Amino acid sequence: MSAAQDRPRSDEVLHGGAVVVWSGDLKTGTGSLRFEYGAGGELALLWPGSDGYGPGATTPEELTAAAHAACFTMTLAHTLARNGHSTKKITATARATFGIAEHVRVIRRSQLDITVQADGLGESELAQAAELAGRYCPVSNTLRAGGVELDVTAHLAAPMPVSG
């Protein structure tokens, strides 16, 4: 089968997956995460507040932040391209906040700070494109539907100084 034949049609549901292995209880346990297609290798997984929590392992909040940033930046790049802008670079800094709402643990907020480097792009065009990207990004839509507060800011990268 050719690579083109392997790709799903636009009306098909896309999927992605991961394998997680957890040993022990929540407080002292440890785990690992491996993405379905092996990107990033095996990642250590810990629960925030557990005994081993700290640098060197990822958490559900961090994975949520990464998923939101990845989806939003790709959707923004597509939106800008459809509007005739070629982006050189889009950088997203993401943070997902975990908390308690109505006596259950939830992701309460997802913050994205987006910096875009593109020729001929103005702040107002970027703001419009970011708004559209927020409407069409599947992760944004999923988080919003779950009551997660979304805080997205987008700005243009500072122009590179011309050396001479």
C-alpha positions in Angstrom: 0.0 0.0 0.0 1.3 3.5 -0.8 1.7 6.2 1.8 -1.2 8.1 0.2 -3.4 5.0 0.5 -2.4 4.6 4.2 -3.6 8.1 5.0 -7.2 8.3 6.3 -9.8 10.2 4.2 -10.8 13.6 5.5 -14.1 12.2 6.7 -12.5 9.5 8.8 -11.7 9.9 12.5 -8.1 10.3 13.2 -6.6 8.7 16.3 -3.4 8.7 18.4 -2.5 6.7 21.4 -0.2 6.0 24.2 0.7 3.1 26.6 1.0 3.9 30.2 2.3 1.6 32.9 1.8 2.5 36.6 3.1 0.6 39.6 2.2 1.3 43.2 -0.3 3.7 44.8 -0.9 7.3 43.9 1.4 8.8 46.5 4.5 6.6 46.2 3.9 5.0 42.8 5.7 5.6 39.5 4.8 5.1 35.9 6.0 5.4 32.4 4.4 6.7 29.2 5.2 5.8 25.6 3.4 7.3 22.7 1.9 5.0 20.1 4.4 5.8 17.4 7.3 6.1 19.8 7.9 9.9 19.6 10.1 11.0 22.5 10.9 7.5 23.7 9.7 6.4 27.2 8.8 9.2 29.6 8.7 8.9 33.4 5.2 9.7 34.7 4.4 11.0 38.2 1.4 12.3 40.0 1.8 15.9 41.3 2.2 15.8 45.0 3.7 12.3 45.0 6.9 11.6 46.8 9.0 11.6 43.6 7.4 14.7 42.0 9.9 17.0 40.4 12.1 17.5 37.4 12.6 14.5 35.1 9.1 13.2 34.9 5.9 14.4 33.2 2.4 14.8 34.7 -1.2 14.8 33.4 -1.2 18.6 33.5 2.0 18.9 31.5 0.6 16.4 28.9 -2.6 18.5 28.7 -0.6 21.7 28.2 1.5 20.0 25.5 -1.5 18.7 23.6 -3.2 22.1 23.7 0.0 23.9 22.5 0.7 21.4 19.7 -2.9 21.4 18.4 -3.3 25.2 18.6 0.0 26.0 16.9 -0.7 23.7 14.0 -4.2 25.1 13.7 -2.9 28.6 13.8 -0.3 27.8 11.1 -3.0 26.4 8.9 -5.3 29.4 9.5 -2.4 31.9 8.7 -1.5 29.9 5.5 -5.2 30.0 4.3 -5.0 33.8 4.8 -1.9 34.0 2.6 0.8 34.2 5.4 3.8 32.0 5.5 5.0 31.6 9.0 8.6 31.1 9.8 8.1 30.0 13.3 5.4 29.7 15.9 6.3 29.2 19.5 3.8 28.3 22.2 4.5 28.4 25.9 1.8 26.4 27.7 0.6 25.8 31.2 -2.3 23.7 32.4 -3.6 24.4 36.0 -4.9 21.5 38.0 -7.4 22.1 40.8 -10.6 21.2 42.5 -14.0 22.1 41.2 -17.2 20.9 42.8 -15.2 18.4 44.9 -13.5 16.7 42.0 -10.0 17.1 40.6 -10.0 18.8 37.2 -7.8 20.7 34.8 -9.2 24.2 35.6 -7.2 26.4 33.1 -5.1 26.1 30.0 -2.9 29.1 29.2 -1.1 29.6 25.9 1.3 32.3 25.1 1.9 32.3 21.4 4.7 34.1 19.5 4.6 34.2 15.8 7.3 35.1 13.3 5.9 35.8 9.9 6.6 38.4 7.2 3.9 40.9 6.5 1.6 39.9 9.3 0.1 42.6 11.5 -1.2 42.3 15.1 -4.8 42.6 14.1 -4.5 39.9 11.5 -2.8 37.7 14.0 -5.5 38.3 16.6 -8.2 37.3 14.0 -6.2 34.2 13.0 -5.7 33.2 16.7 -9.4 33.6 17.4 -10.2 31.3 14.4 -7.6 28.8 15.5 -9.2 28.7 18.9 -12.5 27.8 17.3 -11.1 25.1 15.1 -8.4 23.5 17.3 -9.9 20.2 18.5 -8.1 20.3 21.8 -9.3 23.8 22.5 -12.9 22.7 21.8 -12.6 19.6 24.0 -11.2 21.6 26.9 -13.8 24.3 26.5 -16.6 21.8 26.4 -15.2 20.4 29.7 -15.5 23.8 31.4 -11.7 24.5 31.2 -10.9 28.2 31.2 -8.8 29.0 28.1 -6.4 31.9 28.2 -4.6 32.4 24.8 -2.5 35.4 24.0 -0.8 35.7 20.6 1.8 38.3 19.6 4.3 38.9 16.8 7.9 38.1 17.5 10.2 41.1 17.8 11.8 41.9 14.4 15.2 40.6 13.9 17.9 43.3 13.8 19.5 43.8 10.5 23.2 43.3 10.7 25.3 45.5 8.5 
